[in-house]
Amino acid sequence: SLVKSKEIHKRASRDADARIASRGRPARPAGACGTDFLAEEDNEPDFRIDSVWQAGGNILLVAQFKAGKTTARNNAIRSLVDGDEFLGVYEVTLPDGITGVLDLELSRKTSRKWLRDQGIQNTDAFRIWHLRGAGRSLCITDAAVRSEWAQDFRSCGLSTLILDCLRPALVAC
């Protein structure tokens, strides 16, 4: 009876662990017959930034040290909140929500000065988190940390996120 009770407890614990692990996991997509898949119509992609950033997509800006990545980031922020052309060339479709910036590199003072230099008009349309020296607060391998960040993003209506820069985020845990 005691052995059976322990087995029942172990099984219930495994079932509970499986249910907890599956929370937030997207449903498994259905497969498609090749004929049906290839017969689907291709629509022109919607771009957040024309020819540069597909709406709903991800981009990665890579360049050598001091090549102007943060200047490009700040131009993107201005473009995404004010609707100006990105780099004065690429048309921008404004996101439906707030643009967020996780800044793991610059000091608050430097970031503030450089963003002011952009002349951003719609300053309520972006939110910035300064994580320089606090990168461990972005330990995305920790479910509780991910949940806290996700709640913060949802509560402010975030729809677009810029992470600057990647390396400190990768070594945060």
N, C-alpha and C positions, 0 to 999 in steps of 0.2 A: 504494500500500500504506500509506504514511504517512497520507494523507488518509482512507482507509478506517478505519484504526486510530483516528484522531481522532474520526471520526463514531461509531464503536462506543463509544468512551469517553464522548462527549457523551450518547449515548442511554442508556448505563448510568447515568450521573450523573443524568440527568433521571428515570429509573425509580426510582433510589434516593431522590431528593428527594421524589418522589410517595409512595413507601412511608412515608418518615419523616413527611411531612405528614399522612398518613391515620391515623397511630397515635393512639389515643385518641378518634378521631372515631366517634360512634355510627353504627350501621348505619342506612341510609336506611329509614324506615318505609314499609310497603306502603300503597297507597291503598285506600280502602273505597268500595264502591258506596253511593250516597246512601240507597237503600232499607235496606240492611243497617245502615248507620251510624245512621240515625234509628230503627231498630227496636231498637237496643241499650238495655238497661234502665239507667235512671238510678238510681244508688245515692246515698243521702245521703252527702255528703262527710264524711270523717273530719277532725276539727279538732284541731290541736295545742292551740290556745286557742279555745274555743267561740265561734263567730260572728265571730272576729277573724282567726285564722291557720289556714288549711287545712293539714292534714298534707301534707307534700311540697311545699307552696307557698312562695311568697316574700311578704313584706310590706315596706312602706316606711312608716316613721313620719316625717311631715313636720310641723313646727310652727315658729313663730317663735322667735327667740333667747330663751333663759331661760324657755321655756314648760313645761319639765319632761321633756324627751325622755330625758335620762339617768336620771332617777328612774323613768320608765316602763320603760326598758331594765333597770334593776336589779330592778324588780318582776318583769319577765318572767324574768330569770335565776332569781330565787328561786322563782317559780312553776314553771319548767321543771325545776328540780332537786329541789324539795321537794314539788311537787304541789299547792301552795296555789292558790286561785283568783287569777287575774290581776286586779289592781286590786280584789281583794275581791269581784268580780262574776262573772268568766268562768271556767268550769270548764276545767281543763287536763288533757290526756292526756300523761303523761310520755314523752319520747322514749326510744328504745331504746338510745341511746348518750350520749356526753358532749356537753354544750352548750359551745360555744366562743364566745369574745368577742374580737374584734379591736378594741382601743381605741386610736383614733388621736387622741384629744382630751385625755383627762384625764392628770394626773400619776399615778404609781403610788400616791403617798400619798393623794391625794384619792379615787381609785378604791377603794382599800382601805378607807378610812373609810366611804365611802358604801355599799359592799357589806356591811361589818360592820353598819351601821345597819339593813340589811334582815333581819338575824337568820337568815341562811341556815344550815340544818342540814346538808344533804348537800353539803358543800363539795368532796368528791372528784368530784362529778358535773358540775363545770364547770372549764374551763381558760381562762385569760385571757392574751392577748399584748398587752403595752403597746408601741405603736408611735409614741407622741408623739415627734416629732423624728426618727423612723426610718421615716417613711411610704414612702420610696423602696424599702424592703425588700419592699414589697407591689406592686411593678411587675408587674401581671398580664398586661401585653402581652409580657413576656419569658417564653418557654416554660420556661426553666430555673428561673426564680423560681416560676412556677405549679407546676412539678413538685415543687420543694422544699416549698412550702406544702402541696400535696396529700399528700405523704409524711408530713409532720408531722401533718396532720389524721387520716390513716389510722392512724398509729402510736398515737395516743391514743384512738382509737375515737370520733371526733367524728361526730355525726349531725345536729347543729343548729348553725348559725353565726349570730352576731349581729355586725354590722359597725357600729361607732359611731366616727366618723360618715363619711358618704359622700364629702364634698368632698375631704378630704385623700387618700383612696384614688383618686379620679378624676384628681388631678394628680400622682400619685406618680411617674410616669415622665417 
